[in-house]
Amino acid sequence: MIGLVVVSHSRALGDAATALAEEMVPAEARPALKVAAGLDETTFGTDAAAIAEAITEVDSPDGVLVMVDLGSAILSAEMALEFIDPDLAARTRISPAPLVEGLVAAVVTASTGASLDDVLAEAAAGLLAKQEQLSNPEDAGRSCDFAQDDRAQGGAQEDQPSPSSCAERSCDFAQDDRNGGDQLVFTWDIRNAHGLHARPAAAFVAGMRGLDAKIEVRNATTGRGPAPASSLTSIQTLGLRLGDRMEARISGPQAEAALERLTALAGTDFGEPAVAPALTPPPPTTASTPSAAPATNRTGRQIAIGVAHHVVIDPDVAGYVPGDQAAELARLGAAIDTVGDTLRRLETGAADDIYAIQELMLTDATDQLREDMAHAASAVDVTRARFTALAGELETIDDPYLKARAEDQRGLRRMVLRALLGQPVTPGLASGILIMGELDPLTAGAVDPELCQGIITTSGGATGHGAILAQARGLALLTGRAEAANIADGTTVAIDPVKGLLVIDPSEAQIADLKREQTEREDQAVRAARLSGEPALTASGKRVLVEANLSSVQEALDAARAGADGCGLVRTEVMFGSWDHAPSAEEQAALFIKIGQALDGRFITIRTWDPGGDKPLAAIP
């Protein structure tokens, strides 16, 4: 194995480049390597005598390669050759390659036992991968022509199978009959988060060394390649990214052994922990496999047909008779406690944290409500004024999501007013298609999905917490339809939440058409459920990750069952929103680990805390 010397003006640069390169191969496979950099630990410069000494220390019958940074480093290296034994000087080469990229390529190639000339050539091509990645797309593939002369042996590139023709597995291999059956084909979907970058590519090259086999690799997703598996630089030029399909064609006396070794390497994701989901689809959903759909088997996308019933959500306070100030303060406190207890009870069985957020909003308003009672005679007046003012402030915000939080404040106003009147906190609800002014979370949670076909609101939008909760419960919902206010009770109506369609008093033919479309939609949903665990691919074979936003471990379990490729976002401030103390690092980590376990190793993104007026934290006022 050849020896290597790193010559740089900076000792820190030389040591860092060496450390980076040595990370690419196992310690037992590394070539002898010596740094001759700087005049001392901190002084820039090069020393020919130190370089000569370093060359002598790493001397090998196979030769020595000297990597240099620039300028006088080259002159010093050339001078060093005059200081050493002529035989050693004759088997020493100075590389023109860029120091960092060239050194990485040289260390990996030398670790395979390659000759001095091969290592020199591989180092010189060290910039090729970077040039490929940053080049004009029209130039893609022009630098990967080193294997053109060998393509006749493996068949023309355009004859190779496309990604869509590969078996639906994350790895596969088969005999290639175009070459007398002596070529094996291995395919693998890349699961490394950053693709086959330097470190896993180096593990690939190093892992396949020492075999009497010809291995050519291509990116079956983009068509780049082929590239020899013995060349780190060439492997990197393939641009194998997360989700891309790698194809390797293997021939030669030890083809079977090479296939076995490559299969094992790929199974470890080339020595790098796989942070992307395994692309092997799980078995189809069966009766014994829980579904993520609501218990009613509704998804919120179904067409609903039923009889219209208007729901009066704002209580009539005209008959309220206030007492003295002490009595009103006590009534207000009792009403707040009643609403808080109701929210906590609902929160216990909820998969979402919306009720916890409602409770925190109520807590935020409580002190101000009590202060307001010092200047008012009626708890009803204080409640109406305070929550109306809070809703008004939110209504002025341009952001639609934040503006929708005004509905939460009005919902709290209605809950407290009902409690003050001695009424149930939730309104009385009928069956059929319910029509109401807007939908607060408590009302959405009180709806019986078995009796209610759907909900129409005359104001508000789809980002209100009530709307989010209704959709999560599988209820068909149309929001902001002012014309629904004029629909008479008892009228048959049909709603399609997917198309935003509202049909008042539909004809028999319209009902038949809607039912036919609903059947087709259900069939499509069944087909989609069967495919939910498979990778989402564009027509050209590009992988698209479909991830879930999560705020609880239960949601992670549901997402995994529904075939999510991972977690696009852990909503930390929602997860810890109801905690009465700021969670420690250990408590946070424990929950994140549970989410990771629930997702069975799929990719996770954790958002740093994003609290605010709409997402308050009890532990941090």
Secondary structure as the mmCIF struct_conf table of DSSP 4:
data_model
#
loop_
_struct_conf.conf_type_id
_struct_conf.id
_struct_conf.beg_label_comp_id
_struct_conf.beg_label_asym_id
_struct_conf.beg_label_seq_id
_struct_conf.end_label_comp_id
_struct_conf.end_label_asym_id
_struct_conf.end_label_seq_id
STRN STRN1 GLY A 3 SER A 8
BEND BEND1 HIS A 9 HIS A 9
HELX_RH_AL_P HELX_RH_AL_P1 ARG A 11 GLU A 22
TURN_TY1_P TURN_TY1_P1 GLU A 23 MET A 24
BEND BEND2 VAL A 25 VAL A 25
HELX_RH_3T_P HELX_RH_3T_P1 ALA A 27 ALA A 29
HELX_LH_PP_P HELX_LH_PP_P1 ARG A 30 ALA A 32
STRN STRN2 LEU A 33 ALA A 37
BEND BEND3 GLY A 38 THR A 42
HELX_RH_AL_P HELX_RH_AL_P2 ALA A 48 GLU A 57
TURN_TY1_P TURN_TY1_P2 VAL A 58 VAL A 58
TURN_TY1_P TURN_TY1_P3 PRO A 61 ASP A 62
STRN STRN3 VAL A 64 VAL A 68
BEND BEND4 LEU A 70 LEU A 70
TURN_TY1_P TURN_TY1_P4 GLY A 71 GLY A 71
HELX_RH_AL_P HELX_RH_AL_P3 SER A 72 PHE A 83
BEND BEND5 ILE A 84 ILE A 84
HELX_RH_AL_P HELX_RH_AL_P4 PRO A 86 ALA A 90
TURN_TY1_P TURN_TY1_P5 ARG A 91 ARG A 91
STRN STRN4 THR A 92 SER A 95
BEND BEND6 ALA A 97 ALA A 97
HELX_RH_AL_P HELX_RH_AL_P5 LEU A 99 SER A 111
TURN_TY1_P TURN_TY1_P6 THR A 112 GLY A 113
HELX_RH_AL_P HELX_RH_AL_P6 LEU A 116 ALA A 124
TURN_TY1_P TURN_TY1_P7 ALA A 125 LEU A 127
HELX_RH_AL_P HELX_RH_AL_P7 LEU A 128 LEU A 134
BEND BEND7 SER A 135 SER A 135
HELX_RH_3T_P HELX_RH_3T_P2 PRO A 137 ASP A 139
TURN_TY1_P TURN_TY1_P8 ALA A 140 SER A 143
TURN_TY1_P TURN_TY1_P9 PHE A 146 ALA A 147
HELX_RH_3T_P HELX_RH_3T_P3 GLN A 148 ASP A 150
HELX_RH_AL_P HELX_RH_AL_P8 ARG A 151 GLY A 154
HELX_RH_3T_P HELX_RH_3T_P4 GLN A 157 ASP A 159
BEND BEND8 GLN A 160 GLN A 160
HELX_LH_PP_P HELX_LH_PP_P2 PRO A 161 SER A 162
HELX_RH_3T_P HELX_RH_3T_P5 PRO A 163 SER A 165
BEND BEND9 CYS A 166 CYS A 166
BEND BEND10 GLU A 168 SER A 170
STRN STRN5 CYS A 171 ASP A 176
HELX_RH_3T_P HELX_RH_3T_P6 ASP A 177 ASN A 179
TURN_TY1_P TURN_TY1_P10 GLY A 180 GLY A 181
STRN STRN6 GLN A 183 ASP A 189
TURN_TY1_P TURN_TY1_P11 ALA A 193 HIS A 194
BEND BEND11 LEU A 196 LEU A 196
HELX_RH_AL_P HELX_RH_AL_P9 ALA A 198 GLY A 207
TURN_TY1_P TURN_TY1_P12 MET A 208 GLY A 210
BEND BEND12 ASP A 212 ASP A 212
STRN STRN7 LYS A 214 ASN A 219
TURN_TY1_P TURN_TY1_P13 ALA A 220 THR A 222
STRN STRN8 ALA A 227 PRO A 228
TURN_TY1_P TURN_TY1_P14 ALA A 229 SER A 230
HELX_RH_AL_P HELX_RH_AL_P10 LEU A 232 THR A 237
TURN_TY1_P TURN_TY1_P15 LEU A 238 LEU A 238
TURN_TY1_P TURN_TY1_P16 LEU A 242 GLY A 243
HELX_LH_PP_P HELX_LH_PP_P3 ASP A 244 ASP A 244
STRN STRN9 ARG A 245 SER A 251
BEND BEND13 GLY A 252 GLY A 252
TURN_TY1_P TURN_TY1_P17 PRO A 253 GLN A 254
HELX_RH_AL_P HELX_RH_AL_P11 ALA A 255 GLY A 267
TURN_TY1_P TURN_TY1_P18 THR A 268 GLY A 271
BEND BEND14 GLU A 272 GLU A 272
BEND BEND15 ALA A 276 ALA A 276
HELX_LH_PP_P HELX_LH_PP_P4 PRO A 277 ALA A 278
BEND BEND16 THR A 280 THR A 280
HELX_LH_PP_P HELX_LH_PP_P5 PRO A 281 THR A 285
TURN_TY1_P TURN_TY1_P19 ALA A 287 SER A 288
BEND BEND17 THR A 289 THR A 289
HELX_LH_PP_P HELX_LH_PP_P6 PRO A 290 SER A 291
BEND BEND18 ALA A 292 ALA A 293
TURN_TY1_P TURN_TY1_P20 ALA A 295 THR A 296
BEND BEND19 ASN A 297 ASN A 297
BEND BEND20 GLY A 300 GLY A 300
BEND BEND21 GLN A 302 GLN A 302
STRN STRN10 ALA A 304 HIS A 310
BEND BEND22 ASP A 314 ASP A 314
TURN_TY1_P TURN_TY1_P21 ALA A 318 GLY A 319
HELX_RH_AL_P HELX_RH_AL_P12 GLN A 325 THR A 348
TURN_TY1_P TURN_TY1_P22 GLY A 349 GLY A 349
BEND BEND23 ALA A 351 ASP A 353
HELX_RH_AL_P HELX_RH_AL_P13 ILE A 354 ASP A 372
HELX_RH_3T_P HELX_RH_3T_P7 MET A 373 HIS A 375
BEND BEND24 ALA A 377 ALA A 377
HELX_RH_AL_P HELX_RH_AL_P14 ALA A 379 GLU A 395
TURN_TY1_P TURN_TY1_P23 THR A 396 THR A 396
BEND BEND25 ASP A 398 ASP A 399
HELX_RH_AL_P HELX_RH_AL_P15 PRO A 400 LYS A 403
TURN_TY1_P TURN_TY1_P24 ALA A 404 ALA A 404
HELX_RH_AL_P HELX_RH_AL_P16 ARG A 405 LEU A 420
TURN_TY1_P TURN_TY1_P25 LEU A 421 GLY A 422
BEND BEND26 VAL A 425 THR A 426
HELX_LH_PP_P HELX_LH_PP_P7 PRO A 427 GLY A 428
BEND BEND27 SER A 431 SER A 431
STRN STRN11 GLY A 432 MET A 436
BEND BEND28 GLY A 437 GLY A 437
HELX_RH_AL_P HELX_RH_AL_P17 PRO A 441 ALA A 446
TURN_TY1_P TURN_TY1_P26 PRO A 449 LEU A 451
STRN STRN12 CYS A 452 THR A 457
BEND BEND29 THR A 458 SER A 459
TURN_TY1_P TURN_TY1_P27 ALA A 462 THR A 463
BEND BEND30 GLY A 464 GLY A 464
HELX_RH_AL_P HELX_RH_AL_P18 HIS A 465 ALA A 472
TURN_TY1_P TURN_TY1_P28 ARG A 473 GLY A 474
STRN STRN13 ALA A 476 LEU A 478
BEND BEND31 GLY A 480 GLY A 480
HELX_RH_3T_P HELX_RH_3T_P8 ALA A 482 ASN A 486
HELX_LH_PP_P HELX_LH_PP_P8 ILE A 487 ALA A 488
TURN_TY1_P TURN_TY1_P29 ASP A 489 GLY A 490
STRN STRN14 THR A 492 ASP A 496
TURN_TY1_P TURN_TY1_P30 PRO A 497 GLY A 500
STRN STRN15 LEU A 501 ILE A 504
BEND BEND32 ASP A 505 ASP A 505
HELX_RH_AL_P HELX_RH_AL_P19 GLU A 508 LEU A 531
TURN_TY1_P TURN_TY1_P31 SER A 532 GLY A 533
BEND BEND33 GLU A 534 GLU A 534
HELX_LH_PP_P HELX_LH_PP_P9 PRO A 535 PRO A 535
STRN STRN16 ALA A 536 LEU A 537
TURN_TY1_P TURN_TY1_P32 ALA A 539 SER A 540
STRN STRN17 ARG A 543 VAL A 544
STRN STRN18 ALA A 548 LEU A 550
BEND BEND34 SER A 551 SER A 552
HELX_RH_AL_P HELX_RH_AL_P20 VAL A 553 ARG A 561
TURN_TY1_P TURN_TY1_P33 ALA A 562 GLY A 563
STRN STRN19 GLY A 566 VAL A 570
HELX_RH_AL_P HELX_RH_AL_P21 THR A 572 MET A 575
TURN_TY1_P TURN_TY1_P34 PHE A 576 SER A 578
BEND BEND35 ASP A 580 HIS A 581
HELX_LH_PP_P HELX_LH_PP_P10 ALA A 582 SER A 584
HELX_RH_AL_P HELX_RH_AL_P22 ALA A 585 ALA A 598
TURN_TY1_P TURN_TY1_P35 LEU A 599 GLY A 601
STRN STRN20 PHE A 603 ILE A 606
HELX_LH_PP_P HELX_LH_PP_P11 ARG A 607 TRP A 609
STRN STRN21 GLY A 612 GLY A 612
TURN_TY1_P TURN_TY1_P36 GLY A 613 ASP A 614
STRN STRN22 LYS A 615 LYS A 615
STRN STRN23 LEU A 617 LEU A 617
TURN_TY1_P TURN_TY1_P37 ALA A 618 ALA A 619
STRN STRN24 ILE A 620 ILE A 620
#
